[in-house]
């Protein structure tokens, strides 16, 4: 029996001098925590900047240039443009929003002019990608921008045992849990569910007590369901606080505060690090305390095709941000290669994920997810022939239209390239007709002659170009002809 397995293989869309194309190449990330620059960015011009402030400068640039800067900011990001001079209509600077180091949403702007853009401000956790692209002739003087990143702790996801975020030299650092100094006792609860009886048994809490409890639930939904409640009315209070990833326990505003013997409503906190509860008593009169059940529910994973991010600048749609909730083999990405005024992203298969699998002998599960490959990838096999079972394939980056697939300079004046088998589907590695002493091949659309080799092939072939109407047998094999 034959096993056929196809994988999502990364495809980078051809660069064109248009707003949509500039960010078409910027949407692919590796799926790991580190940001992966667009493949077109030139080596030596892929710059990552971190910290609380920095500058991005291109004082002069080259023809056919492509430079990239990634600003890694966990806080509130502001970019101020100090100077801007690009060849109008041909050389561009594009600014993109990057969320959770997993995706690039359509660009904030894409400019090709000589006026200075206005300042760009982003909500906490929105990182930025700046791209400069130029054509084959005429350059401007470039641009200069400065940026600041405030409150880097705002969206840091610290683990339960180090859930306090502090700034060290402008960087966010997770530290061990630190209860407020006034706590007379401390208890931390972790896990999906449990119960608390305080004080346990038939006893009562103490006078001048500050009993502290932390219910850890990083990124999930924390809920306390009160089963019994009895404190000195008007004096002994049980207070609940949300625990954010950007602050210490007890540092946020109080969520609930109750005393007496009326059962409080459920206490619920969504998307934070959990709930902090403190029972504070005065110098006299004690009661039975409280009993509660707690749960920590993590958000359900989104299925392929479900909306994971949505934002409409004109307010015409509901804001959705669930980019970290796609299934493990999926990522939150555009479903169309063209950016738009509004952002709408869905869960799609990461490059390298299995998108099709079929075993004729029934020895494997049938998988057919070809339509869910992330934009810019193809569902294809990297194996050269059938095998039983199919070998493990890896995600292979393929070259876009016009990209160099082979280069060799006999005089050693250029770095050799041999990627003749790496052109995207539907493209072939061939000369553009200008080959001379040095060889330089690029990925191009095939002609009739590239695909067929016999008169019979010619008769049933369709020429790809509209201006060449038919495939005929000529002196050099199959040729597309206007005759």
Buried (B, 14 or more C-beta within 10 A) or exposed (E): EEBBBBBBBBBBBBBEBEBBBBBBBBBBBBBEEEBBBBBBBBEEBBBEBBBBEBEBEBEEBEEEBBBBBBBBBBBBBBBBBEBBBBBBEBBBBBBBBBBBBBBBBBBBEBBBBEEBBEEBEBEBBBBBBBBBBBBEEEBBBBBBBBBBBBBBBBBBBBEBEEBBBBEEEEBBBBBEBEBBEEBBBBBBBBEEEEEBEBBEEEEBBBEEBBBBBBBBBBBBBBBBBBEEBBBBEEBBBBBBBBBBBBBBBBEBEEBBEBBBEEEBEEBBBEBBBBBBBBBBBBEEEBBBBBBBBBBBEEEEBBEBBBBBBBBBEEEEBEEBBBBBBBBEBBBBBBBEBBBEEBBBBBBBBBBBBBBBBBBEEEEBEEBEBBEBBBBBBBBBBBBEEEEEEBEEBEBBBBBBBBBBBBBBEEEEEBEEBEBBEBBBEEBBBBEEEEEEEEBBBBBBEBBBBBBBEEEEBBEEBEBBEEEBEBBBBEEEBBBBBEE
